[in-house]
Amino acid sequence: MTIIETYVRRHPRSRALYAEARSLFPSGVTHDGRHVSPFPLYVDHCAGSHKWDVDGHELIDYWTGHGALLLGHGHPVVVAAVQRQMERGTHYGAEHELSMHWARLVQRLFPGIERVRFTASGTEATMMALRLARAYTGKPVVLRFAGHYHGWHDMLAHDTEAEPVPAGMFGGLLESTIVAPADLDCVEAILRARDDIAAVILEPTGASYGTAPLPAGFLRELRRLTEQYGTLLICDEIVTGFRVAPGGAQQREGVTADLTTLAKVLAGGLPGGAVGGRADIMRHLEFGDDDWSRTHKIRHYGTFNAAPLSAAAGVATLELVAGGEPGACAAERGGAVIAGFNQVIRQRGLYGWAAYGDGSIFHLVAGCSSGFPPGELDPRISLNELKCGGDPALINLVRLGMINHGVDLMRGRSGFLSAAHTPADVDATIAAFAATLDTIAEEAAQPR
């Protein structure tokens, strides 16, 4: 029985739910990343590092809430905090002290954040950061890097200069964004030649949370260039914030951005985001006299800004991760997964395959066209191939095969570890990977 046949046979309830969902949602899913052929997995409940699907199968989870759950599913301290807040009210329609506690924790861990404004999502945070940069500098253009993801809004939806205008996007907006390769010489040439760039925005560990890693020292040198040419630096730490270090990639690299965007771990698994930075930039959200309000203030509403339930989960989570122990534990386990995957790859002599990552975040590429040695990622591999995980058909088989063996990788090519993942989880994951690769090899050897 093939990997796909096994997957279909093991998940009849998921298959039935997907058939029903197709009449409710476009392509039957609520998030593009959850789409998979022949149908997505439906989950019933989660605890710690594990989850259980609707067909009763237990899986080791490497989605961890799309990276939001650094403490794992259902951490008792976070659950208790949300339950207490639920009894006090889910939405006050007013300011509350818990939001101040939340903000102080953010400022403590990110000293460059002198003022903060909470949002309901990371996409909203990057939208606000761009508007703040333009209002403060009076300049219209933002420089971004190819492949870096900053949400799905129009201002940053155009990923590369080579691709067509995204469907539904007004082409005139393209003039407000420069898409550049992650090359410092190119960045300097652009900044030297133009005086209309308000800010440079990036994911500080590389495109798509390090799927295409940045060279060592890139962030520090970029900070120097933006200061030299009078351009703001926006660090999108929506994924990396509180995860790669309590103060994000900026703490690890010794860099302070002018503006920082946050989400995911920030809200402890509930919806929430934030933008923060220098007080003089954030002043554009402040009220003032009539002239200031008419010409300089950015109007910003949001029904769920600093929502009490998200604030409760966020405070509980940040208090626990502030010391660094949960992140360090998750990073250690992540390194073990990467090492184990590469050992399996080398044992099988799989050219063009490798696992790599950054602490608690790991990635997998399979069947890359350059055919680099097993377990040794070729730095010349293209951005597009990295972001696809190599051969999409192989990655789909890995994704389904790992699920068949009790492990759910994010999109079949990435994973976020939490402090709840155990050495036993790591061992079982590596064993599942080995078994999946063996099944893929067996299928490939069968006559067609």
C-alpha positions, 0 to 999 in steps of 0.5 A: 500500500502506498503512502497516499493509500495508507493516509486515505485509509487511516483518516476516513473522518478527515476525508469526510470533513474535508468533503463537507468543508469544500462547500463552505471554504475556498478549496475547503481550507481556512489557511493556505498552508493547511492545504494538502493533497488529497485532503488535510488532517482534522485535529480534535484536541492537543496537549503538550507536544502532541495532538489527536486527530478526529480519527483517534491517531496521536501525533507529535506536533511540529506546527505548534500553533504556526510557531506561536506555542513556545510552551506547547499546547495547553500549558497549565499556567497559560490556561489558568490565566485565560480561564481567570480572565474569561470569568472577568470578561472577554472584552471590556471596550475600555483600557485595562491594567493587564495591557500595561503589564503586557506592554512592560514585559515587551519593553523589558525584553525588547529595550528598543521598544519605547512605546508599543501599540497592540494589534490583532495579528502580525499582518496588522502589525506590519501594516502599521509599521510601514505607515509609521515609517512613512509618516515619520520620514515623509518618504513613500518607498519601502525596501523589502527582501525577496522571499521575506514574508510580512503578512498578506496585505497589499503593501508587502504582497509583491514578493519578487520583481519577476512575478506578476502582480498578485491577483486582486492587487492594485498595480500602482502599489508596486511603486511604493515597494522595492524588492531586493535580493538579500545582498548588502552591496545591492542594498547600499547601492539602492540607498545611495542612489535614492532619497525616497526610502522610508524604511528597510523591512526584513525577517532578521534570520532570513526569508520565511523564518530562516528557510533561506538563511541570511549570512552571518553578520547581515543584520548588524551590517544592515543596521549600519547601512540604514543609519548611514543613509538615514533610513529606518530599520524595521525588524519583523520578529513575528516568528523570531520574537521571544523564540530565538532569544527572549529579545528576539534576533535583535538581542542575539545580534546586538542590534536595535531596530527603529521599529519591531513587529511582533505576534505569535509567541507574544500572545501565548497562542491567542490572536495578537500582534504588536508594533513598537519602537522609538517614541518619536516614531510612535508619536504619530499614533498620539493625539495632539492639537488640531494641526497635529491631528489633521496632518501627522496623526495616524488613526488606528482602531481595532476591536481586538487590540490588546484584547483581555484574553490575549493579554492574559495569555501573553502575560502568562507566556512572556513571564515564563519565557523571559528567563530564556529556559523554554527557548533554550530547551526547545532549541536543544531539541531542534538541534537534535531533530536536525542532526538526526534527520541528516544522519538518516539522509546520509545513511541512505545516500540521498543527494539533494536532501538536507535538514537545517535550521535555527534553534527551535526552528527546522527546515527540510529540503528534498530532491533538490536539482543541484544534487548536493551531498547528503545532509550538506545544504548547498548555499547556492540553492535558489530561493524558490527551491528553498521555499518549496522544500526542493521537490514539492511532490517529494515533500508532499510524500514526506508530509503524508508519510510522517503523519502515517507514522505519528508525526505532523511536520508543518507543510511537510518541510518545517517544524517549530519545537516547544519546551514541551517536546521531549527527547522521546519525541525527538527519537520517535520523530527521527524513527518516523522520518527513517521509516517514511524515507524507506517507504518512499524508496520502496515506492520509487523502486516499484514498476510503473 
